[in-house]
Amino acid sequence: MGYTNAQLNALKKALATGERRVSFGDKTVEYRSVAELQAAIRSVEADIARGSGTPKRQIRVTTAKGF
């Protein structure tokens, strides 16, 4: 599912104000704890990063024997 920055901002605002209930349009989600809300924020941030085409880092190691 593709999340939007507006949804991410709503989650962060709920965390900052101490709310556990977040509304997205016509849907409302109530989180049981702050940890669950923080996990949702991390999940949404990861999904947005994947969707934005942010390249992953790669480290390539090459070795050779001798000269």
mmJSON file of the N, C-alpha and C atoms, coordinates in Angstrom:
{"data_MODEL":{"atom_site":{
"group_PDB":["ATOM","ATOM","ATOM","ATOM","ATOM","ATOM","ATOM","ATOM","ATOM","ATOM","ATOM","ATOM","ATOM","ATOM","ATOM","ATOM","ATOM","ATOM","ATOM","ATOM","ATOM","ATOM","ATOM","ATOM","ATOM","ATOM","ATOM","ATOM","ATOM","ATOM","ATOM","ATOM","ATOM","ATOM","ATOM","ATOM","ATOM","ATOM","ATOM","ATOM","ATOM","ATOM","ATOM","ATOM","ATOM","ATOM","ATOM","ATOM","ATOM","ATOM","ATOM","ATOM","ATOM","ATOM","ATOM","ATOM","ATOM","ATOM","ATOM","ATOM","ATOM","ATOM","ATOM","ATOM","ATOM","ATOM","ATOM","ATOM","ATOM","ATOM","ATOM","ATOM","ATOM","ATOM","ATOM","ATOM","ATOM","ATOM","ATOM","ATOM","ATOM","ATOM","ATOM","ATOM","ATOM","ATOM","ATOM","ATOM","ATOM","ATOM","ATOM","ATOM","ATOM","ATOM","ATOM","ATOM","ATOM","ATOM","ATOM","ATOM","ATOM","ATOM","ATOM","ATOM","ATOM","ATOM","ATOM","ATOM","ATOM","ATOM","ATOM","ATOM","ATOM","ATOM","ATOM","ATOM","ATOM","ATOM","ATOM","ATOM","ATOM","ATOM","ATOM","ATOM","ATOM","ATOM","ATOM","ATOM","ATOM","ATOM","ATOM","ATOM","ATOM","ATOM","ATOM","ATOM","ATOM","ATOM","ATOM","ATOM","ATOM","ATOM","ATOM","ATOM","ATOM","ATOM","ATOM","ATOM","ATOM","ATOM","ATOM","ATOM","ATOM","ATOM","ATOM","ATOM","ATOM","ATOM","ATOM","ATOM","ATOM","ATOM","ATOM","ATOM","ATOM","ATOM","ATOM","ATOM","ATOM","ATOM","ATOM","ATOM","ATOM","ATOM","ATOM","ATOM","ATOM","ATOM","ATOM","ATOM","ATOM","ATOM","ATOM","ATOM","ATOM","ATOM","ATOM","ATOM","ATOM","ATOM","ATOM","ATOM","ATOM","ATOM","ATOM","ATOM","ATOM","ATOM","ATOM","ATOM","ATOM"],
"id":[1,2,3,4,5,6,7,8,9,10,11,12,13,14,15,16,17,18,19,20,21,22,23,24,25,26,27,28,29,30,31,32,33,34,35,36,37,38,39,40,41,42,43,44,45,46,47,48,49,50,51,52,53,54,55,56,57,58,59,60,61,62,63,64,65,66,67,68,69,70,71,72,73,74,75,76,77,78,79,80,81,82,83,84,85,86,87,88,89,90,91,92,93,94,95,96,97,98,99,100,101,102,103,104,105,106,107,108,109,110,111,112,113,114,115,116,117,118,119,120,121,122,123,124,125,126,127,128,129,130,131,132,133,134,135,136,137,138,139,140,141,142,143,144,145,146,147,148,149,150,151,152,153,154,155,156,157,158,159,160,161,162,163,164,165,166,167,168,169,170,171,172,173,174,175,176,177,178,179,180,181,182,183,184,185,186,187,188,189,190,191,192,193,194,195,196,197,198,199,200,201],
"type_symbol":["N","C","C","N","C","C","N","C","C","N","C","C","N","C","C","N","C","C","N","C","C","N","C","C","N","C","C","N","C","C","N","C","C","N","C","C","N","C","C","N","C","C","N","C","C","N","C","C","N","C","C","N","C","C","N","C","C","N","C","C","N","C","C","N","C","C","N","C","C","N","C","C","N","C","C","N","C","C","N","C","C","N","C","C","N","C","C","N","C","C","N","C","C","N","C","C","N","C","C","N","C","C","N","C","C","N","C","C","N","C","C","N","C","C","N","C","C","N","C","C","N","C","C","N","C","C","N","C","C","N","C","C","N","C","C","N","C","C","N","C","C","N","C","C","N","C","C","N","C","C","N","C","C","N","C","C","N","C","C","N","C","C","N","C","C","N","C","C","N","C","C","N","C","C","N","C","C","N","C","C","N","C","C","N","C","C","N","C","C","N","C","C","N","C","C","N","C","C","N","C","C"],
"label_atom_id":["N","CA","C","N","CA","C","N","CA","C","N","CA","C","N","CA","C","N","CA","C","N","CA","C","N","CA","C","N","CA","C","N","CA","C","N","CA","C","N","CA","C","N","CA","C","N","CA","C","N","CA","C","N","CA","C","N","CA","C","N","CA","C","N","CA","C","N","CA","C","N","CA","C","N","CA","C","N","CA","C","N","CA","C","N","CA","C","N","CA","C","N","CA","C","N","CA","C","N","CA","C","N","CA","C","N","CA","C","N","CA","C","N","CA","C","N","CA","C","N","CA","C","N","CA","C","N","CA","C","N","CA","C","N","CA","C","N","CA","C","N","CA","C","N","CA","C","N","CA","C","N","CA","C","N","CA","C","N","CA","C","N","CA","C","N","CA","C","N","CA","C","N","CA","C","N","CA","C","N","CA","C","N","CA","C","N","CA","C","N","CA","C","N","CA","C","N","CA","C","N","CA","C","N","CA","C","N","CA","C","N","CA","C","N","CA","C","N","CA","C","N","CA","C","N","CA","C","N","CA","C","N","CA","C"],
"label_alt_id":[null,null,null,null,null,null,null,null,null,null,null,null,null,null,null,null,null,null,null,null,null,null,null,null,null,null,null,null,null,null,null,null,null,null,null,null,null,null,null,null,null,null,null,null,null,null,null,null,null,null,null,null,null,null,null,null,null,null,null,null,null,null,null,null,null,null,null,null,null,null,null,null,null,null,null,null,null,null,null,null,null,null,null,null,null,null,null,null,null,null,null,null,null,null,null,null,null,null,null,null,null,null,null,null,null,null,null,null,null,null,null,null,null,null,null,null,null,null,null,null,null,null,null,null,null,null,null,null,null,null,null,null,null,null,null,null,null,null,null,null,null,null,null,null,null,null,null,null,null,null,null,null,null,null,null,null,null,null,null,null,null,null,null,null,null,null,null,null,null,null,null,null,null,null,null,null,null,null,null,null,null,null,null,null,null,null,null,null,null,null,null,null,null,null,null,null,null,null,null,null,null],
"label_comp_id":["MET","MET","MET","GLY","GLY","GLY","TYR","TYR","TYR","THR","THR","THR","ASN","ASN","ASN","ALA","ALA","ALA","GLN","GLN","GLN","LEU","LEU","LEU","ASN","ASN","ASN","ALA","ALA","ALA","LEU","LEU","LEU","LYS","LYS","LYS","LYS","LYS","LYS","ALA","ALA","ALA","LEU","LEU","LEU","ALA","ALA","ALA","THR","THR","THR","GLY","GLY","GLY","GLU","GLU","GLU","ARG","ARG","ARG","ARG","ARG","ARG","VAL","VAL","VAL","SER","SER","SER","PHE","PHE","PHE","GLY","GLY","GLY","ASP","ASP","ASP","LYS","LYS","LYS","THR","THR","THR","VAL","VAL","VAL","GLU","GLU","GLU","TYR","TYR","TYR","ARG","ARG","ARG","SER","SER","SER","VAL","VAL","VAL","ALA","ALA","ALA","GLU","GLU","GLU","LEU","LEU","LEU","GLN","GLN","GLN","ALA","ALA","ALA","ALA","ALA","ALA","ILE","ILE","ILE","ARG","ARG","ARG","SER","SER","SER","VAL","VAL","VAL","GLU","GLU","GLU","ALA","ALA","ALA","ASP","ASP","ASP","ILE","ILE","ILE","ALA","ALA","ALA","ARG","ARG","ARG","GLY","GLY","GLY","SER","SER","SER","GLY","GLY","GLY","THR","THR","THR","PRO","PRO","PRO","LYS","LYS","LYS","ARG","ARG","ARG","GLN","GLN","GLN","ILE","ILE","ILE","ARG","ARG","ARG","VAL","VAL","VAL","THR","THR","THR","THR","THR","THR","ALA","ALA","ALA","LYS","LYS","LYS","GLY","GLY","GLY","PHE","PHE","PHE"],
"label_asym_id":["A","A","A","A","A","A","A","A","A","A","A","A","A","A","A","A","A","A","A","A","A","A","A","A","A","A","A","A","A","A","A","A","A","A","A","A","A","A","A","A","A","A","A","A","A","A","A","A","A","A","A","A","A","A","A","A","A","A","A","A","A","A","A","A","A","A","A","A","A","A","A","A","A","A","A","A","A","A","A","A","A","A","A","A","A","A","A","A","A","A","A","A","A","A","A","A","A","A","A","A","A","A","A","A","A","A","A","A","A","A","A","A","A","A","A","A","A","A","A","A","A","A","A","A","A","A","A","A","A","A","A","A","A","A","A","A","A","A","A","A","A","A","A","A","A","A","A","A","A","A","A","A","A","A","A","A","A","A","A","A","A","A","A","A","A","A","A","A","A","A","A","A","A","A","A","A","A","A","A","A","A","A","A","A","A","A","A","A","A","A","A","A","A","A","A","A","A","A","A","A","A"],
"label_entity_id":["1","1","1","1","1","1","1","1","1","1","1","1","1","1","1","1","1","1","1","1","1","1","1","1","1","1","1","1","1","1","1","1","1","1","1","1","1","1","1","1","1","1","1","1","1","1","1","1","1","1","1","1","1","1","1","1","1","1","1","1","1","1","1","1","1","1","1","1","1","1","1","1","1","1","1","1","1","1","1","1","1","1","1","1","1","1","1","1","1","1","1","1","1","1","1","1","1","1","1","1","1","1","1","1","1","1","1","1","1","1","1","1","1","1","1","1","1","1","1","1","1","1","1","1","1","1","1","1","1","1","1","1","1","1","1","1","1","1","1","1","1","1","1","1","1","1","1","1","1","1","1","1","1","1","1","1","1","1","1","1","1","1","1","1","1","1","1","1","1","1","1","1","1","1","1","1","1","1","1","1","1","1","1","1","1","1","1","1","1","1","1","1","1","1","1","1","1","1","1","1","1"],
"label_seq_id":[1,1,1,2,2,2,3,3,3,4,4,4,5,5,5,6,6,6,7,7,7,8,8,8,9,9,9,10,10,10,11,11,11,12,12,12,13,13,13,14,14,14,15,15,15,16,16,16,17,17,17,18,18,18,19,19,19,20,20,20,21,21,21,22,22,22,23,23,23,24,24,24,25,25,25,26,26,26,27,27,27,28,28,28,29,29,29,30,30,30,31,31,31,32,32,32,33,33,33,34,34,34,35,35,35,36,36,36,37,37,37,38,38,38,39,39,39,40,40,40,41,41,41,42,42,42,43,43,43,44,44,44,45,45,45,46,46,46,47,47,47,48,48,48,49,49,49,50,50,50,51,51,51,52,52,52,53,53,53,54,54,54,55,55,55,56,56,56,57,57,57,58,58,58,59,59,59,60,60,60,61,61,61,62,62,62,63,63,63,64,64,64,65,65,65,66,66,66,67,67,67],
"pdbx_PDB_ins_code":[null,null,null,null,null,null,null,null,null,null,null,null,null,null,null,null,null,null,null,null,null,null,null,null,null,null,null,null,null,null,null,null,null,null,null,null,null,null,null,null,null,null,null,null,null,null,null,null,null,null,null,null,null,null,null,null,null,null,null,null,null,null,null,null,null,null,null,null,null,null,null,null,null,null,null,null,null,null,null,null,null,null,null,null,null,null,null,null,null,null,null,null,null,null,null,null,null,null,null,null,null,null,null,null,null,null,null,null,null,null,null,null,null,null,null,null,null,null,null,null,null,null,null,null,null,null,null,null,null,null,null,null,null,null,null,null,null,null,null,null,null,null,null,null,null,null,null,null,null,null,null,null,null,null,null,null,null,null,null,null,null,null,null,null,null,null,null,null,null,null,null,null,null,null,null,null,null,null,null,null,null,null,null,null,null,null,null,null,null,null,null,null,null,null,null,null,null,null,null,null,null],
"Cartn_x":[0.841,0.0,0.883,0.57,1.347,0.819,1.671,1.311,1.709,1.078,1.383,2.088,2.702,3.348,2.322,1.097,0.043,-0.276,-0.308,-0.553,0.602,1.826,2.992,2.955,2.605,2.515,1.435,0.313,-0.762,-0.287,0.478,1.018,1.997,2.878,3.859,3.177,2.126,1.388,0.707,0.143,-0.497,0.521,1.704,2.758,3.184,3.324,3.771,2.739,1.459,0.405,-0.087,0.397,-0.014,-1.297,-1.784,-2.997,-2.687,-3.668,-3.501,-4.434,-5.289,-6.249,-5.857,-5.745,-5.34,-6.382,-6.797,-7.787,-7.141,-7.432,-6.997,-8.255,-8.71,-9.927,-11.111,-11.722,-12.882,-12.514,-11.232,-10.783,-10.111,-10.356,-9.739,-9.058,-7.831,-7.058,-6.685,-6.89,-6.481,-5.367,-4.229,-3.063,-3.095,-2.601,-2.648,-1.576,-0.456,0.643,1.466,2.344,3.257,4.209,4.649,5.56,4.911,3.621,2.918,2.793,2.556,2.477,3.831,4.912,6.258,6.593,6.159,6.386,5.637,4.437,3.663,4.366,4.935,5.666,6.873,7.623,8.794,8.365,7.269,6.775,6.371,5.679,5.246,6.454,7.425,8.638,9.383,9.476,10.157,9.417,8.086,7.294,7.443,7.45,7.624,9.018,10.031,11.397,11.514,10.874,10.904,10.207,9.118,8.349,8.975,9.874,10.47,11.654,12.039,13.14,14.498,14.565,15.842,16.758,17.92,18.798,19.373,19.57,20.187,21.696,22.398,23.859,24.387,25.406,26.075,27.566,28.15,29.593,30.123,31.013,31.597,33.055,33.411,34.771,35.374,36.51,37.192,38.573,38.93,40.275,40.963,42.253,43.038,44.237,44.648,45.803,47.052,48.055,49.299,49.274,50.237,50.345,49.78],
"Cartn_y":[-1.174,0.0,1.233,2.19,3.408,4.442,4.866,5.885,7.251,8.267,9.63,10.363,11.475,12.302,12.873,13.098,13.597,12.567,11.296,10.239,10.15,10.263,10.238,11.413,12.596,13.771,13.61,12.982,12.746,11.808,10.788,9.87,10.584,11.396,12.126,13.146,13.782,14.745,14.036,12.88,12.111,11.717,11.326,10.953,12.159,13.305,14.509,15.02,14.844,15.357,14.325,13.1,12.067,11.349,11.585,10.916,9.476,8.617,7.239,6.939,7.87,7.689,8.598,8.01,8.756,8.52,9.598,9.489,9.803,8.959,9.156,9.165,10.337,10.415,9.886,8.802,8.221,7.055,6.764,5.655,6.18,5.495,5.854,4.63,4.825,3.737,4.17,3.276,3.56,2.591,3.145,2.342,2.054,0.892,0.474,1.126,1.478,2.04,2.98,3.707,4.603,3.785,2.645,1.787,1.323,0.997,0.568,1.728,2.921,4.106,4.406,4.274,4.492,3.445,2.211,1.163,1.484,2.029,2.414,3.531,4.483,5.585,5.05,4.146,3.559,2.806,2.093,1.325,2.257,3.325,4.276,4.985,5.383,6.017,5.083,3.812,2.843,2.668,2.631,2.468,3.684,4.869,6.08,6.104,5.702,5.673,4.678,3.527,2.537,3.072,3.796,4.31,5.499,6.185,7.386,7.072,5.823,5.447,5.752,5.875,6.125,4.925,5.149,4.011,3.403,2.114,1.418,1.499,1.498,1.531,0.122,0.03,-1.245,-1.054,-2.024,-2.019,-3.268,-3.08,-4.205,-4.353,-5.534,-5.826,-6.789,-6.421,-7.266,-7.565,-8.821,-9.199,-10.023,-9.982,-10.767,-11.348,-12.473,-13.131,-12.761,-12.29,-11.95,-10.557,-10.279,-8.968,-8.978],
"Cartn_z":[0.0,0.0,0.0,-0.821,-0.885,0.107,1.005,1.993,1.472,2.019,1.614,2.759,2.415,3.437,4.411,3.948,4.834,5.917,5.535,6.512,7.517,7.021,7.901,8.872,8.375,9.238,10.295,9.942,10.913,12.016,11.655,12.659,13.59,13.015,13.821,14.732,14.234,15.046,16.217,15.964,17.033,18.091,17.664,18.607,19.449,18.801,19.495,20.493,20.195,21.073,22.073,21.965,22.904,22.526,21.338,20.871,20.475,20.615,20.149,18.982,18.664,17.574,16.42,15.23,14.033,12.951,12.275,11.202,9.863,8.877,7.491,6.641,6.287,5.494,6.29,5.806,6.485,7.402,7.545,8.39,9.653,10.756,12.031,12.608,13.072,13.675,15.084,16.055,17.423,17.794,18.177,18.539,20.033,20.422,21.818,22.673,22.058,22.838,21.972,22.642,21.937,21.069,21.576,20.809,19.507,19.566,18.359,17.365,17.875,17.012,16.383,17.152,16.616,15.55,15.756,14.755,13.465,13.593,12.407,11.651,12.385,11.744,10.988,11.603,10.924,9.667,9.753,8.605,7.456,7.777,6.747,6.135,6.971,6.45,5.502,5.856,4.999,3.679,3.747,2.528,1.612,2.195,1.385,0.761,1.524,0.988,-0.165,-0.041,-1.132,-2.371,-2.171,-3.299,-3.977,-3.289,-3.873,-4.778,-4.832,-5.703,-5.11,-3.804,-3.151,-3.383,-3.958,-4.247,-2.966,-3.02,-1.903,-2.067,-0.967,-1.014,-1.205,-1.996,-2.217,-1.989,-1.346,-1.157,-1.848,-2.768,-3.485,-3.073,-2.701,-2.296,-3.304,-3.855,-4.823,-4.289,-4.327,-3.881,-4.976,-4.943,-5.902,-5.17,-5.593,-4.962,-5.758,-5.064,-5.75,-6.335,-7.216,-7.834,-9.181],
"occupancy":[1.0,1.0,1.0,1.0,1.0,1.0,1.0,1.0,1.0,1.0,1.0,1.0,1.0,1.0,1.0,1.0,1.0,1.0,1.0,1.0,1.0,1.0,1.0,1.0,1.0,1.0,1.0,1.0,1.0,1.0,1.0,1.0,1.0,1.0,1.0,1.0,1.0,1.0,1.0,1.0,1.0,1.0,1.0,1.0,1.0,1.0,1.0,1.0,1.0,1.0,1.0,1.0,1.0,1.0,1.0,1.0,1.0,1.0,1.0,1.0,1.0,1.0,1.0,1.0,1.0,1.0,1.0,1.0,1.0,1.0,1.0,1.0,1.0,1.0,1.0,1.0,1.0,1.0,1.0,1.0,1.0,1.0,1.0,1.0,1.0,1.0,1.0,1.0,1.0,1.0,1.0,1.0,1.0,1.0,1.0,1.0,1.0,1.0,1.0,1.0,1.0,1.0,1.0,1.0,1.0,1.0,1.0,1.0,1.0,1.0,1.0,1.0,1.0,1.0,1.0,1.0,1.0,1.0,1.0,1.0,1.0,1.0,1.0,1.0,1.0,1.0,1.0,1.0,1.0,1.0,1.0,1.0,1.0,1.0,1.0,1.0,1.0,1.0,1.0,1.0,1.0,1.0,1.0,1.0,1.0,1.0,1.0,1.0,1.0,1.0,1.0,1.0,1.0,1.0,1.0,1.0,1.0,1.0,1.0,1.0,1.0,1.0,1.0,1.0,1.0,1.0,1.0,1.0,1.0,1.0,1.0,1.0,1.0,1.0,1.0,1.0,1.0,1.0,1.0,1.0,1.0,1.0,1.0,1.0,1.0,1.0,1.0,1.0,1.0,1.0,1.0,1.0,1.0,1.0,1.0,1.0,1.0,1.0,1.0,1.0,1.0],
"B_iso_or_equiv":[0.0,0.0,0.0,0.0,0.0,0.0,0.0,0.0,0.0,0.0,0.0,0.0,0.0,0.0,0.0,0.0,0.0,0.0,0.0,0.0,0.0,0.0,0.0,0.0,0.0,0.0,0.0,0.0,0.0,0.0,0.0,0.0,0.0,0.0,0.0,0.0,0.0,0.0,0.0,0.0,0.0,0.0,0.0,0.0,0.0,0.0,0.0,0.0,0.0,0.0,0.0,0.0,0.0,0.0,0.0,0.0,0.0,0.0,0.0,0.0,0.0,0.0,0.0,0.0,0.0,0.0,0.0,0.0,0.0,0.0,0.0,0.0,0.0,0.0,0.0,0.0,0.0,0.0,0.0,0.0,0.0,0.0,0.0,0.0,0.0,0.0,0.0,0.0,0.0,0.0,0.0,0.0,0.0,0.0,0.0,0.0,0.0,0.0,0.0,0.0,0.0,0.0,0.0,0.0,0.0,0.0,0.0,0.0,0.0,0.0,0.0,0.0,0.0,0.0,0.0,0.0,0.0,0.0,0.0,0.0,0.0,0.0,0.0,0.0,0.0,0.0,0.0,0.0,0.0,0.0,0.0,0.0,0.0,0.0,0.0,0.0,0.0,0.0,0.0,0.0,0.0,0.0,0.0,0.0,0.0,0.0,0.0,0.0,0.0,0.0,0.0,0.0,0.0,0.0,0.0,0.0,0.0,0.0,0.0,0.0,0.0,0.0,0.0,0.0,0.0,0.0,0.0,0.0,0.0,0.0,0.0,0.0,0.0,0.0,0.0,0.0,0.0,0.0,0.0,0.0,0.0,0.0,0.0,0.0,0.0,0.0,0.0,0.0,0.0,0.0,0.0,0.0,0.0,0.0,0.0,0.0,0.0,0.0,0.0,0.0,0.0],
"pdbx_formal_charge":[null,null,null,null,null,null,null,null,null,null,null,null,null,null,null,null,null,null,null,null,null,null,null,null,null,null,null,null,null,null,null,null,null,null,null,null,null,null,null,null,null,null,null,null,null,null,null,null,null,null,null,null,null,null,null,null,null,null,null,null,null,null,null,null,null,null,null,null,null,null,null,null,null,null,null,null,null,null,null,null,null,null,null,null,null,null,null,null,null,null,null,null,null,null,null,null,null,null,null,null,null,null,null,null,null,null,null,null,null,null,null,null,null,null,null,null,null,null,null,null,null,null,null,null,null,null,null,null,null,null,null,null,null,null,null,null,null,null,null,null,null,null,null,null,null,null,null,null,null,null,null,null,null,null,null,null,null,null,null,null,null,null,null,null,null,null,null,null,null,null,null,null,null,null,null,null,null,null,null,null,null,null,null,null,null,null,null,null,null,null,null,null,null,null,null,null,null,null,null,null,null],
"auth_seq_id":[1,1,1,2,2,2,3,3,3,4,4,4,5,5,5,6,6,6,7,7,7,8,8,8,9,9,9,10,10,10,11,11,11,12,12,12,13,13,13,14,14,14,15,15,15,16,16,16,17,17,17,18,18,18,19,19,19,20,20,20,21,21,21,22,22,22,23,23,23,24,24,24,25,25,25,26,26,26,27,27,27,28,28,28,29,29,29,30,30,30,31,31,31,32,32,32,33,33,33,34,34,34,35,35,35,36,36,36,37,37,37,38,38,38,39,39,39,40,40,40,41,41,41,42,42,42,43,43,43,44,44,44,45,45,45,46,46,46,47,47,47,48,48,48,49,49,49,50,50,50,51,51,51,52,52,52,53,53,53,54,54,54,55,55,55,56,56,56,57,57,57,58,58,58,59,59,59,60,60,60,61,61,61,62,62,62,63,63,63,64,64,64,65,65,65,66,66,66,67,67,67],
"auth_comp_id":["MET","MET","MET","GLY","GLY","GLY","TYR","TYR","TYR","THR","THR","THR","ASN","ASN","ASN","ALA","ALA","ALA","GLN","GLN","GLN","LEU","LEU","LEU","ASN","ASN","ASN","ALA","ALA","ALA","LEU","LEU","LEU","LYS","LYS","LYS","LYS","LYS","LYS","ALA","ALA","ALA","LEU","LEU","LEU","ALA","ALA","ALA","THR","THR","THR","GLY","GLY","GLY","GLU","GLU","GLU","ARG","ARG","ARG","ARG","ARG","ARG","VAL","VAL","VAL","SER","SER","SER","PHE","PHE","PHE","GLY","GLY","GLY","ASP","ASP","ASP","LYS","LYS","LYS","THR","THR","THR","VAL","VAL","VAL","GLU","GLU","GLU","TYR","TYR","TYR","ARG","ARG","ARG","SER","SER","SER","VAL","VAL","VAL","ALA","ALA","ALA","GLU","GLU","GLU","LEU","LEU","LEU","GLN","GLN","GLN","ALA","ALA","ALA","ALA","ALA","ALA","ILE","ILE","ILE","ARG","ARG","ARG","SER","SER","SER","VAL","VAL","VAL","GLU","GLU","GLU","ALA","ALA","ALA","ASP","ASP","ASP","ILE","ILE","ILE","ALA","ALA","ALA","ARG","ARG","ARG","GLY","GLY","GLY","SER","SER","SER","GLY","GLY","GLY","THR","THR","THR","PRO","PRO","PRO","LYS","LYS","LYS","ARG","ARG","ARG","GLN","GLN","GLN","ILE","ILE","ILE","ARG","ARG","ARG","VAL","VAL","VAL","THR","THR","THR","THR","THR","THR","ALA","ALA","ALA","LYS","LYS","LYS","GLY","GLY","GLY","PHE","PHE","PHE"],
"auth_asym_id":["A","A","A","A","A","A","A","A","A","A","A","A","A","A","A","A","A","A","A","A","A","A","A","A","A","A","A","A","A","A","A","A","A","A","A","A","A","A","A","A","A","A","A","A","A","A","A","A","A","A","A","A","A","A","A","A","A","A","A","A","A","A","A","A","A","A","A","A","A","A","A","A","A","A","A","A","A","A","A","A","A","A","A","A","A","A","A","A","A","A","A","A","A","A","A","A","A","A","A","A","A","A","A","A","A","A","A","A","A","A","A","A","A","A","A","A","A","A","A","A","A","A","A","A","A","A","A","A","A","A","A","A","A","A","A","A","A","A","A","A","A","A","A","A","A","A","A","A","A","A","A","A","A","A","A","A","A","A","A","A","A","A","A","A","A","A","A","A","A","A","A","A","A","A","A","A","A","A","A","A","A","A","A","A","A","A","A","A","A","A","A","A","A","A","A","A","A","A","A","A","A"],
"auth_atom_id":["N","CA","C","N","CA","C","N","CA","C","N","CA","C","N","CA","C","N","CA","C","N","CA","C","N","CA","C","N","CA","C","N","CA","C","N","CA","C","N","CA","C","N","CA","C","N","CA","C","N","CA","C","N","CA","C","N","CA","C","N","CA","C","N","CA","C","N","CA","C","N","CA","C","N","CA","C","N","CA","C","N","CA","C","N","CA","C","N","CA","C","N","CA","C","N","CA","C","N","CA","C","N","CA","C","N","CA","C","N","CA","C","N","CA","C","N","CA","C","N","CA","C","N","CA","C","N","CA","C","N","CA","C","N","CA","C","N","CA","C","N","CA","C","N","CA","C","N","CA","C","N","CA","C","N","CA","C","N","CA","C","N","CA","C","N","CA","C","N","CA","C","N","CA","C","N","CA","C","N","CA","C","N","CA","C","N","CA","C","N","CA","C","N","CA","C","N","CA","C","N","CA","C","N","CA","C","N","CA","C","N","CA","C","N","CA","C","N","CA","C","N","CA","C","N","CA","C","N","CA","C","N","CA","C"],
"pdbx_PDB_model_num":[1,1,1,1,1,1,1,1,1,1,1,1,1,1,1,1,1,1,1,1,1,1,1,1,1,1,1,1,1,1,1,1,1,1,1,1,1,1,1,1,1,1,1,1,1,1,1,1,1,1,1,1,1,1,1,1,1,1,1,1,1,1,1,1,1,1,1,1,1,1,1,1,1,1,1,1,1,1,1,1,1,1,1,1,1,1,1,1,1,1,1,1,1,1,1,1,1,1,1,1,1,1,1,1,1,1,1,1,1,1,1,1,1,1,1,1,1,1,1,1,1,1,1,1,1,1,1,1,1,1,1,1,1,1,1,1,1,1,1,1,1,1,1,1,1,1,1,1,1,1,1,1,1,1,1,1,1,1,1,1,1,1,1,1,1,1,1,1,1,1,1,1,1,1,1,1,1,1,1,1,1,1,1,1,1,1,1,1,1,1,1,1,1,1,1,1,1,1,1,1,1]
}}}
